[in-house]
Amino acid sequence: MDEFAVGHLPGAIHVGPSSTPESVQRLIGTDPVPIVVYCSIGWRSSALAGKLAAHGFPKVVNLEGSAFAWANEGRPLEADGHPVDKVHPYHRFFGRLLRPERRAVL
C-alpha cells in the first residue's frame, strides 16, 4: 500500500523521491513558494530537498523529524480528504519509531 494513500500531511502533494526538478515545477507552478518535503523517516526527503535546492528552488526545507515525528506528536493527517490518525510504517524495522497507535496495519 502506498505511503501517501495511508496518511499524509493535510494539503500535501505527492512527489516521488526520484522526481525530477522539472516534474516538481509542473506540479507546483512557477511562483517561488516555500516547499516542505518529507517522507517516513527523512532520508529520501532529504535527498529530494538537496536536489531541488541545487536546481534553484529558493525555499526548500526537509520537515524535521519527518512524517513519523509529525504523527507521533498527534498532528493532523489525512487520506482521501478525510482525517486519519495513522501513517504507513514504511518498513518493519523503521515502523518501530512510530507509536503503536500511529502505525497503520498493512
LODRENMI-405341 format. One record per atom (N, C-alpha, C): residue number from 0; atom name; x, y, z. Coordinates in pm, 1 decimal. Example, Ala and Ser with C-alpha at 12.3 -4.5 7.8 and 13.67 -1.06 7.14 Angstrom:
% LODRENMI-405341
<rec pos="0" site="N" px="1319.0" py="-569.0" pz="780.0"/>
<rec pos="0" site="CA" px="1230.0" py="-450.0" pz="780.0"/>
<rec pos="0" site="C" px="1320.0" py="-330.0" pz="780.0"/>
<rec pos="1" site="N" px="1285.0" py="-225.0" pz="708.0"/>
<rec pos="1" site="CA" px="1367.0" py="-106.0" pz="714.0"/>
<rec pos="1" site="C" px="1290.0" py="3.0" pz="787.0"/>
END
This chain:
% LODRENMI-405341
<rec pos="0" site="N" px="85.5" py="-118.6" pz="0.0"/>
<rec pos="0" site="CA" px="0.0" py="0.0" pz="0.0"/>
<rec pos="0" site="C" px="89.6" py="124.4" pz="0.0"/>
<rec pos="1" site="N" px="54.9" py="220.8" pz="-76.5"/>
<rec pos="1" site="CA" px="131.2" py="343.9" pz="-91.7"/>
<rec pos="1" site="C" px="130.3" py="426.8" pz="36.6"/>
<rec pos="2" site="N" px="246.8" py="474.8" pz="76.5"/>
<rec pos="2" site="CA" px="258.6" py="555.5" pz="197.8"/>
<rec pos="2" site="C" px="165.9" py="676.0" pz="196.1"/>
<rec pos="3" site="N" px="162.3" py="746.2" pz="85.4"/>
<rec pos="3" site="CA" px="81.0" py="867.1" pz="75.4"/>
<rec pos="3" site="C" px="-66.6" py="835.5" pz="92.1"/>
<rec pos="4" site="N" px="-110.2" py="723.3" pz="37.5"/>
<rec pos="4" site="CA" px="-252.1" py="685.5" pz="43.9"/>
<rec pos="4" site="C" px="-295.8" py="652.5" pz="186.5"/>
<rec pos="5" site="N" px="-206.2" py="603.6" pz="269.5"/>
<rec pos="5" site="CA" px="-240.5" py="566.6" pz="407.8"/>
<rec pos="5" site="C" px="-263.3" py="690.7" pz="492.6"/>
<rec pos="6" site="N" px="-175.6" py="788.1" pz="480.8"/>
<rec pos="6" site="CA" px="-189.0" py="911.3" pz="558.3"/>
<rec pos="6" site="C" px="-77.4" py="1007.7" pz="523.5"/>
<rec pos="7" site="N" px="-112.5" py="1134.5" pz="512.8"/>
<rec pos="7" site="CA" px="-14.8" py="1238.6" pz="480.3"/>
<rec pos="7" site="C" px="-56.0" py="1370.0" pz="545.1"/>
<rec pos="8" site="N" px="33.4" py="1467.5" pz="541.1"/>
<rec pos="8" site="CA" px="1.9" py="1598.8" pz="594.9"/>
<rec pos="8" site="C" px="-109.0" py="1661.9" pz="512.2"/>
<rec pos="9" site="N" px="-202.1" py="1731.3" pz="576.1"/>
<rec pos="9" site="CA" px="-311.6" py="1795.4" pz="501.6"/>
<rec pos="9" site="C" px="-258.3" py="1890.8" pz="394.7"/>
<rec pos="10" site="N" px="-315.4" py="1878.5" pz="276.9"/>
<rec pos="10" site="CA" px="-277.6" py="1966.0" pz="166.4"/>
<rec pos="10" site="C" px="-150.8" py="1924.6" pz="93.4"/>
<rec pos="11" site="N" px="-88.9" py="1816.3" pz="135.3"/>
<rec pos="11" site="CA" px="35.3" py="1773.2" pz="71.8"/>
<rec pos="11" site="C" px="10.0" py="1728.0" pz="-71.5"/>
<rec pos="12" site="N" px="111.3" py="1743.7" pz="-152.9"/>
<rec pos="12" site="CA" px="110.1" py="1697.3" pz="-291.3"/>
<rec pos="12" site="C" px="211.8" py="1584.7" pz="-300.1"/>
<rec pos="13" site="N" px="170.7" py="1471.4" pz="-351.9"/>
<rec pos="13" site="CA" px="263.0" py="1358.5" pz="-361.2"/>
<rec pos="13" site="C" px="366.9" py="1381.0" pz="-470.0"/>
<rec pos="14" site="N" px="492.4" py="1370.9" pz="-430.9"/>
<rec pos="14" site="CA" px="604.7" py="1380.3" pz="-522.7"/>
<rec pos="14" site="C" px="696.7" py="1264.2" pz="-486.6"/>
<rec pos="15" site="N" px="721.3" py="1177.5" pz="-579.3"/>
<rec pos="15" site="CA" px="808.7" py="1063.8" pz="-553.3"/>
<rec pos="15" site="C" px="952.3" py="1107.3" pz="-531.2"/>
<rec pos="16" site="N" px="1029.3" py="1029.1" pz="-454.3"/>
<rec pos="16" site="CA" px="1167.8" py="1067.1" pz="-424.3"/>
<rec pos="16" site="C" px="1257.6" py="1072.7" pz="-547.2"/>
<rec pos="17" site="N" px="1219.7" py="1004.7" pz="-653.1"/>
<rec pos="17" site="CA" px="1300.8" py="1009.1" pz="-774.6"/>
<rec pos="17" site="C" px="1249.9" py="1113.2" pz="-874.5"/>
<rec pos="18" site="N" px="1158.5" py="1197.3" pz="-832.3"/>
<rec pos="18" site="CA" px="1103.8" py="1300.7" pz="-920.6"/>
<rec pos="18" site="C" px="1213.5" py="1397.3" pz="-964.8"/>
<rec pos="19" site="N" px="1198.0" py="1446.6" pz="-1084.1"/>
<rec pos="19" site="CA" px="1292.8" py="1545.5" pz="-1135.3"/>
<rec pos="19" site="C" px="1248.3" py="1684.7" pz="-1091.9"/>
<rec pos="20" site="N" px="1340.8" py="1778.0" pz="-1085.5"/>
<rec pos="20" site="CA" px="1301.5" py="1916.1" pz="-1055.3"/>
<rec pos="20" site="C" px="1197.6" py="1968.9" pz="-1154.1"/>
<rec pos="21" site="N" px="1206.6" py="1927.2" pz="-1279.1"/>
<rec pos="21" site="CA" px="1111.3" py="1972.5" pz="-1379.9"/>
<rec pos="21" site="C" px="969.8" py="1920.8" pz="-1350.0"/>
<rec pos="22" site="N" px="958.8" py="1796.4" pz="-1306.5"/>
<rec pos="22" site="CA" px="826.4" py="1742.3" pz="-1274.6"/>
<rec pos="22" site="C" px="768.5" py="1809.9" pz="-1150.9"/>
<rec pos="23" site="N" px="853.4" py="1845.5" pz="-1056.2"/>
<rec pos="23" site="CA" px="806.6" py="1918.4" pz="-937.7"/>
<rec pos="23" site="C" px="757.8" py="2056.5" pz="-979.2"/>
<rec pos="24" site="N" px="830.9" py="2121.8" pz="-1067.1"/>
<rec pos="24" site="CA" px="792.4" py="2254.0" pz="-1116.6"/>
<rec pos="24" site="C" px="655.6" py="2249.0" pz="-1183.4"/>
<rec pos="25" site="N" px="629.6" py="2143.8" pz="-1260.6"/>
<rec pos="25" site="CA" px="498.8" py="2130.0" pz="-1325.4"/>
<rec pos="25" site="C" px="387.7" py="2114.5" pz="-1221.9"/>
<rec pos="26" site="N" px="415.7" py="2049.1" pz="-1112.3"/>
<rec pos="26" site="CA" px="314.2" py="2028.4" pz="-1008.1"/>
<rec pos="26" site="C" px="282.6" py="2154.7" pz="-929.0"/>
<rec pos="27" site="N" px="386.2" py="2232.6" pz="-897.4"/>
<rec pos="27" site="CA" px="365.6" py="2346.7" pz="-807.3"/>
<rec pos="27" site="C" px="356.5" py="2480.7" pz="-878.0"/>
<rec pos="28" site="N" px="391.9" py="2486.2" pz="-1003.5"/>
<rec pos="28" site="CA" px="387.2" py="2612.7" pz="-1075.7"/>
<rec pos="28" site="C" px="518.6" py="2687.1" pz="-1068.3"/>
<rec pos="29" site="N" px="514.6" py="2813.9" pz="-1109.3"/>
<rec pos="29" site="CA" px="638.2" py="2892.2" pz="-1118.7"/>
<rec pos="29" site="C" px="656.5" py="2992.6" pz="-1006.0"/>
<rec pos="30" site="N" px="555.6" py="3012.8" pz="-922.3"/>
<rec pos="30" site="CA" px="571.2" py="3105.6" pz="-809.5"/>
<rec pos="30" site="C" px="672.4" py="3049.1" pz="-710.8"/>
<rec pos="31" site="N" px="760.3" py="3133.0" pz="-658.0"/>
<rec pos="31" site="CA" px="862.6" py="3085.7" pz="-563.3"/>
<rec pos="31" site="C" px="804.1" py="3063.3" pz="-422.6"/>
<rec pos="32" site="N" px="724.1" py="2960.5" pz="-409.1"/>
<rec pos="32" site="CA" px="660.4" py="2930.8" pz="-280.8"/>
<rec pos="32" site="C" px="750.7" py="2841.8" pz="-196.0"/>
<rec pos="33" site="N" px="738.3" py="2849.7" pz="-64.0"/>
<rec pos="33" site="CA" px="815.1" py="2757.4" pz="20.2"/>
<rec pos="33" site="C" px="771.8" py="2613.0" pz="-6.4"/>
<rec pos="34" site="N" px="867.4" py="2523.2" pz="-7.5"/>
<rec pos="34" site="CA" px="841.5" py="2381.5" pz="-28.3"/>
<rec pos="34" site="C" px="892.2" py="2306.2" pz="93.5"/>
<rec pos="35" site="N" px="804.6" py="2229.4" pz="154.6"/>
<rec pos="35" site="CA" px="843.6" py="2144.1" pz="266.3"/>
<rec pos="35" site="C" px="832.2" py="2000.5" pz="216.6"/>
<rec pos="36" site="N" px="942.2" py="1929.0" pz="218.9"/>
<rec pos="36" site="CA" px="941.0" py="1789.7" pz="176.0"/>
<rec pos="36" site="C" px="951.4" py="1700.3" pz="299.1"/>
<rec pos="37" site="N" px="891.9" py="1582.4" pz="288.7"/>
<rec pos="37" site="CA" px="901.7" py="1486.5" pz="398.9"/>
<rec pos="37" site="C" px="877.3" py="1346.6" pz="345.1"/>
<rec pos="38" site="N" px="921.9" py="1250.5" pz="420.2"/>
<rec pos="38" site="CA" px="893.1" py="1109.7" pz="394.1"/>
<rec pos="38" site="C" px="876.2" py="1045.4" pz="531.6"/>
<rec pos="39" site="N" px="879.6" py="916.2" pz="539.2"/>
<rec pos="39" site="CA" px="857.5" py="849.6" pz="667.5"/>
<rec pos="39" site="C" px="961.7" py="887.7" pz="772.4"/>
<rec pos="40" site="N" px="1089.8" py="873.5" pz="737.5"/>
<rec pos="40" site="CA" px="1193.9" py="899.2" pz="836.3"/>
<rec pos="40" site="C" px="1288.6" py="1012.7" pz="800.3"/>
<rec pos="41" site="N" px="1282.5" py="1061.3" pz="677.4"/>
<rec pos="41" site="CA" px="1359.9" py="1179.0" pz="640.6"/>
<rec pos="41" site="C" px="1474.4" py="1159.2" pz="543.6"/>
<rec pos="42" site="N" px="1514.3" py="1035.2" pz="518.5"/>
<rec pos="42" site="CA" px="1628.5" py="1012.6" pz="431.4"/>
<rec pos="42" site="C" px="1595.9" py="1046.3" pz="286.3"/>
<rec pos="43" site="N" px="1487.1" py="991.8" pz="232.9"/>
<rec pos="43" site="CA" px="1450.6" py="1017.3" pz="93.3"/>
<rec pos="43" site="C" px="1415.8" py="1163.8" pz="70.5"/>
<rec pos="44" site="N" px="1344.3" py="1224.0" pz="166.7"/>
<rec pos="44" site="CA" px="1305.9" py="1364.5" pz="150.2"/>
<rec pos="44" site="C" px="1427.4" py="1456.6" pz="159.3"/>
<rec pos="45" site="N" px="1525.1" py="1419.0" pz="239.2"/>
<rec pos="45" site="CA" px="1646.9" py="1499.0" pz="247.1"/>
<rec pos="45" site="C" px="1718.8" py="1501.6" pz="112.3"/>
<rec pos="46" site="N" px="1724.9" py="1386.7" pz="47.1"/>
<rec pos="46" site="CA" px="1788.1" py="1380.3" pz="-85.3"/>
<rec pos="46" site="C" px="1711.1" py="1464.5" pz="-186.3"/>
<rec pos="47" site="N" px="1578.8" py="1457.1" pz="-182.2"/>
<rec pos="47" site="CA" px="1498.1" py="1536.4" pz="-275.2"/>
<rec pos="47" site="C" px="1513.7" py="1685.9" pz="-247.2"/>
<rec pos="48" site="N" px="1515.6" py="1725.2" pz="-120.7"/>
<rec pos="48" site="CA" px="1533.7" py="1867.2" pz="-86.5"/>
<rec pos="48" site="C" px="1665.7" py="1918.8" pz="-141.6"/>
<rec pos="49" site="N" px="1770.9" py="1839.2" pz="-127.8"/>
<rec pos="49" site="CA" px="1901.2" py="1879.7" pz="-180.7"/>
<rec pos="49" site="C" px="1899.3" py="1893.8" pz="-331.9"/>
<rec pos="50" site="N" px="1832.3" py="1800.5" pz="-398.6"/>
<rec pos="50" site="CA" px="1822.9" py="1804.5" pz="-544.5"/>
<rec pos="50" site="C" px="1746.3" py="1929.1" pz="-589.4"/>
<rec pos="51" site="N" px="1635.9" py="1960.1" pz="-522.0"/>
<rec pos="51" site="CA" px="1557.1" py="2077.8" pz="-560.5"/>
<rec pos="51" site="C" px="1634.2" py="2206.6" pz="-534.7"/>
<rec pos="52" site="N" px="1700.3" py="2214.8" pz="-420.2"/>
<rec pos="52" site="CA" px="1778.7" py="2334.6" pz="-388.6"/>
<rec pos="52" site="C" px="1891.1" py="2354.3" pz="-490.5"/>
<rec pos="53" site="N" px="1954.8" py="2244.7" pz="-529.9"/>
<rec pos="53" site="CA" px="2064.2" py="2252.9" pz="-627.5"/>
<rec pos="53" site="C" px="2015.1" py="2297.9" pz="-764.6"/>
<rec pos="54" site="N" px="1886.7" py="2280.5" pz="-790.4"/>
<rec pos="54" site="CA" px="1829.7" py="2322.0" pz="-918.4"/>
<rec pos="54" site="C" px="1757.7" py="2456.9" pz="-910.3"/>
<rec pos="55" site="N" px="1784.5" py="2531.7" pz="-805.1"/>
<rec pos="55" site="CA" px="1736.7" py="2668.8" pz="-798.9"/>
<rec pos="55" site="C" px="1605.4" py="2694.2" pz="-728.2"/>
<rec pos="56" site="N" px="1544.9" py="2592.4" pz="-666.9"/>
<rec pos="56" site="CA" px="1425.0" py="2618.3" pz="-588.0"/>
<rec pos="56" site="C" px="1469.5" py="2696.8" pz="-464.6"/>
<rec pos="57" site="N" px="1414.3" py="2816.9" pz="-444.2"/>
<rec pos="57" site="CA" px="1469.4" py="2906.6" pz="-342.9"/>
<rec pos="57" site="C" px="1433.3" py="2874.9" pz="-197.7"/>
<rec pos="58" site="N" px="1323.5" py="2809.8" pz="-174.0"/>
<rec pos="58" site="CA" px="1276.6" py="2791.4" pz="-36.2"/>
<rec pos="58" site="C" px="1237.9" py="2645.5" pz="-12.7"/>
<rec pos="59" site="N" px="1336.9" py="2558.9" pz="3.3"/>
<rec pos="59" site="CA" px="1311.3" py="2416.2" pz="22.9"/>
<rec pos="59" site="C" px="1365.2" py="2373.7" pz="158.5"/>
<rec pos="60" site="N" px="1280.4" py="2308.2" pz="237.4"/>
<rec pos="60" site="CA" px="1324.5" py="2254.0" pz="366.3"/>
<rec pos="60" site="C" px="1272.2" py="2111.6" pz="381.6"/>
<rec pos="61" site="N" px="1345.2" py="2032.7" pz="457.1"/>
<rec pos="61" site="CA" px="1305.5" py="1897.5" pz="490.7"/>
<rec pos="61" site="C" px="1238.0" py="1903.9" pz="628.0"/>
<rec pos="62" site="N" px="1117.8" py="1850.1" pz="639.1"/>
<rec pos="62" site="CA" px="1042.7" py="1853.6" pz="764.3"/>
<rec pos="62" site="C" px="1120.6" py="1782.7" pz="874.5"/>
<rec pos="63" site="N" px="1156.1" py="1855.1" pz="978.5"/>
<rec pos="63" site="CA" px="1231.8" py="1797.7" pz="1089.0"/>
<rec pos="63" site="C" px="1153.3" py="1683.1" pz="1154.0"/>
<rec pos="64" site="N" px="1216.3" py="1568.2" pz="1165.4"/>
<rec pos="64" site="CA" px="1151.4" py="1452.3" pz="1223.5"/>
<rec pos="64" site="C" px="1066.7" py="1374.3" pz="1126.0"/>
<rec pos="65" site="N" px="1035.8" py="1435.5" pz="1013.5"/>
<rec pos="65" site="CA" px="957.0" py="1378.2" pz="905.3"/>
<rec pos="65" site="C" px="820.3" py="1329.5" pz="950.5"/>
<rec pos="66" site="N" px="756.5" py="1244.3" pz="870.6"/>
<rec pos="66" site="CA" px="617.0" py="1204.7" pz="894.6"/>
<rec pos="66" site="C" px="600.1" py="1129.1" pz="1026.1"/>
<rec pos="67" site="N" px="699.7" py="1050.9" pz="1065.6"/>
<rec pos="67" site="CA" px="686.1" py="975.2" pz="1189.6"/>
<rec pos="67" site="C" px="675.3" py="1069.2" pz="1310.0"/>
<rec pos="68" site="N" px="760.1" py="1169.3" pz="1317.6"/>
<rec pos="68" site="CA" px="752.8" py="1263.9" pz="1429.0"/>
<rec pos="68" site="C" px="621.3" py="1340.7" pz="1425.4"/>
<rec pos="69" site="N" px="581.0" py="1382.7" pz="1307.3"/>
<rec pos="69" site="CA" px="454.7" py="1454.6" pz="1290.6"/>
<rec pos="69" site="C" px="338.4" py="1371.9" pz="1346.6"/>
<rec pos="70" site="N" px="333.0" py="1246.0" pz="1307.6"/>
<rec pos="70" site="CA" px="225.5" py="1157.5" pz="1354.6"/>
<rec pos="70" site="C" px="236.7" py="1131.4" pz="1504.2"/>
<rec pos="71" site="N" px="357.3" py="1104.6" pz="1552.3"/>
<rec pos="71" site="CA" px="376.6" py="1076.5" pz="1695.2"/>
<rec pos="71" site="C" px="336.4" py="1194.0" pz="1783.5"/>
<rec pos="72" site="N" px="347.7" py="1315.2" pz="1729.6"/>
<rec pos="72" site="CA" px="307.7" py="1434.9" pz="1804.4"/>
<rec pos="72" site="C" px="157.8" py="1459.4" pz="1797.3"/>
<rec pos="73" site="N" px="85.6" py="1375.6" pz="1725.4"/>
<rec pos="73" site="CA" px="-59.7" py="1389.5" pz="1715.5"/>
<rec pos="73" site="C" px="-105.0" py="1500.9" pz="1624.4"/>
<rec pos="74" site="N" px="-17.8" py="1542.0" pz="1535.1"/>
<rec pos="74" site="CA" px="-53.9" py="1648.9" pz="1440.8"/>
<rec pos="74" site="C" px="-149.5" py="1594.9" pz="1334.6"/>
<rec pos="75" site="N" px="-220.5" py="1683.6" pz="1265.1"/>
<rec pos="75" site="CA" px="-322.5" py="1637.0" pz="1169.7"/>
<rec pos="75" site="C" px="-265.4" py="1560.6" pz="1050.7"/>
<rec pos="76" site="N" px="-341.1" py="1458.1" pz="1012.6"/>
<rec pos="76" site="CA" px="-310.4" py="1375.6" pz="896.1"/>
<rec pos="76" site="C" px="-439.0" py="1356.5" pz="818.1"/>
<rec pos="77" site="N" px="-425.2" py="1325.3" pz="691.0"/>
<rec pos="77" site="CA" px="-543.9" py="1297.7" pz="610.0"/>
<rec pos="77" site="C" px="-512.8" py="1190.1" pz="506.5"/>
<rec pos="78" site="N" px="-618.5" py="1132.0" pz="456.1"/>
<rec pos="78" site="CA" px="-611.0" py="1037.9" pz="344.8"/>
<rec pos="78" site="C" px="-741.6" py="1051.8" pz="267.9"/>
<rec pos="79" site="N" px="-733.8" py="1067.9" pz="139.5"/>
<rec pos="79" site="CA" px="-853.3" py="1087.9" pz="55.4"/>
<rec pos="79" site="C" px="-940.2" py="1203.1" pz="105.5"/>
<rec pos="80" site="N" px="-876.8" py="1307.2" pz="158.8"/>
<rec pos="80" site="CA" px="-950.2" py="1424.2" pz="204.8"/>
<rec pos="80" site="C" px="-1018.3" py="1409.3" pz="339.4"/>
<rec pos="81" site="N" px="-993.3" py="1298.9" pz="408.8"/>
<rec pos="81" site="CA" px="-1055.8" py="1274.5" pz="539.3"/>
<rec pos="81" site="C" px="-949.1" py="1261.0" pz="647.1"/>
<rec pos="82" site="N" px="-977.8" py="1307.6" pz="768.6"/>
<rec pos="82" site="CA" px="-880.3" py="1294.3" pz="876.7"/>
<rec pos="82" site="C" px="-850.7" py="1147.3" pz="908.7"/>
<rec pos="83" site="N" px="-725.9" py="1118.9" pz="934.5"/>
<rec pos="83" site="CA" px="-681.5" py="987.5" pz="980.0"/>
<rec pos="83" site="C" px="-583.2" py="1009.3" pz="1094.7"/>
<rec pos="84" site="N" px="-551.1" py="903.7" pz="1166.3"/>
<rec pos="84" site="CA" px="-457.7" py="919.3" pz="1277.8"/>
<rec pos="84" site="C" px="-337.3" py="826.4" pz="1268.3"/>
<rec pos="85" site="N" px="-317.4" py="765.3" pz="1151.6"/>
<rec pos="85" site="CA" px="-207.4" py="671.2" pz="1133.1"/>
<rec pos="85" site="C" px="-130.9" py="701.5" pz="1004.6"/>
<rec pos="86" site="N" px="-5.4" py="658.4" pz="1003.1"/>
<rec pos="86" site="CA" px="75.6" py="666.5" pz="882.0"/>
<rec pos="86" site="C" px="132.4" py="528.1" pz="851.0"/>
<rec pos="87" site="N" px="176.5" py="512.9" pz="729.4"/>
<rec pos="87" site="CA" px="239.0" py="389.6" pz="682.2"/>
<rec pos="87" site="C" px="369.5" py="368.9" pz="760.7"/>
<rec pos="88" site="N" px="394.3" py="249.6" pz="812.6"/>
<rec pos="88" site="CA" px="517.6" py="227.2" pz="889.1"/>
<rec pos="88" site="C" px="643.5" py="214.9" pz="803.9"/>
<rec pos="89" site="N" px="629.7" py="218.4" pz="673.1"/>
<rec pos="89" site="CA" px="739.4" py="214.3" pz="576.2"/>
<rec pos="89" site="C" px="810.6" py="79.3" pz="573.4"/>
<rec pos="90" site="N" px="857.6" py="33.4" pz="685.9"/>
<rec pos="90" site="CA" px="933.3" py="-91.0" pz="696.1"/>
<rec pos="90" site="C" px="919.8" py="-140.6" pz="839.3"/>
<rec pos="91" site="N" px="920.3" py="-270.6" pz="858.2"/>
<rec pos="91" site="CA" px="904.1" py="-326.3" pz="992.9"/>
<rec pos="91" site="C" px="1006.6" py="-269.7" pz="1091.2"/>
<rec pos="92" site="N" px="1131.2" py="-255.0" pz="1048.5"/>
<rec pos="92" site="CA" px="1235.8" py="-201.4" pz="1136.2"/>
<rec pos="92" site="C" px="1207.8" py="-55.4" pz="1172.6"/>
<rec pos="93" site="N" px="1188.4" py="28.7" pz="1071.1"/>
<rec pos="93" site="CA" px="1167.3" py="171.7" pz="1096.1"/>
<rec pos="93" site="C" px="1030.5" py="199.9" pz="1157.7"/>
<rec pos="94" site="N" px="932.8" py="115.1" pz="1129.5"/>
<rec pos="94" site="CA" px="799.5" py="133.0" pz="1186.1"/>
<rec pos="94" site="C" px="798.2" py="133.6" pz="1337.4"/>
<rec pos="95" site="N" px="901.6" py="75.4" pz="1398.4"/>
<rec pos="95" site="CA" px="910.7" py="77.0" pz="1546.0"/>
<rec pos="95" site="C" px="931.4" py="217.8" pz="1600.5"/>
<rec pos="96" site="N" px="967.1" py="312.2" pz="1514.1"/>
<rec pos="96" site="CA" px="982.5" py="451.1" pz="1557.8"/>
<rec pos="96" site="C" px="847.8" py="520.2" pz="1575.8"/>
<rec pos="97" site="N" px="743.4" py="457.7" pz="1525.1"/>
<rec pos="97" site="CA" px="608.1" py="512.1" pz="1539.3"/>
<rec pos="97" site="C" px="543.8" py="460.0" pz="1666.5"/>
<rec pos="98" site="N" px="469.3" py="545.1" pz="1733.7"/>
<rec pos="98" site="CA" px="387.7" py="497.7" pz="1845.2"/>
<rec pos="98" site="C" px="288.3" py="396.1" pz="1788.1"/>
<rec pos="99" site="N" px="261.7" py="288.6" pz="1861.9"/>
<rec pos="99" site="CA" px="173.6" py="184.1" pz="1807.4"/>
<rec pos="99" site="C" px="38.0" py="238.0" pz="1759.3"/>
<rec pos="100" site="N" px="-17.9" py="335.1" pz="1828.9"/>
<rec pos="100" site="CA" px="-147.0" py="387.9" pz="1788.9"/>
<rec pos="100" site="C" px="-140.7" py="476.3" pz="1663.6"/>
<rec pos="101" site="N" px="-20.7" py="509.8" pz="1618.9"/>
<rec pos="101" site="CA" px="0.1" py="590.6" pz="1497.5"/>
<rec pos="101" site="C" px="45.5" py="505.9" pz="1378.7"/>
<rec pos="102" site="N" px="66.9" py="376.1" pz="1400.3"/>
<rec pos="102" site="CA" px="119.7" py="285.0" pz="1298.9"/>
<rec pos="102" site="C" px="5.2" py="214.8" pz="1228.2"/>
<rec pos="103" site="N" px="-8.6" py="234.8" pz="1098.9"/>
<rec pos="103" site="CA" px="-110.8" py="166.2" pz="1021.0"/>
<rec pos="103" site="C" px="-76.4" py="18.0" pz="1011.5"/>
<rec pos="104" site="N" px="-178.8" py="-63.7" pz="1014.6"/>
<rec pos="104" site="CA" px="-161.3" py="-206.6" pz="994.8"/>
<rec pos="104" site="C" px="-173.3" py="-235.4" pz="846.2"/>
<rec pos="105" site="N" px="-75.1" py="-304.4" pz="793.5"/>
<rec pos="105" site="CA" px="-75.8" py="-331.9" pz="649.4"/>
<rec pos="105" site="C" px="-96.0" py="-479.1" pz="621.3"/>
END
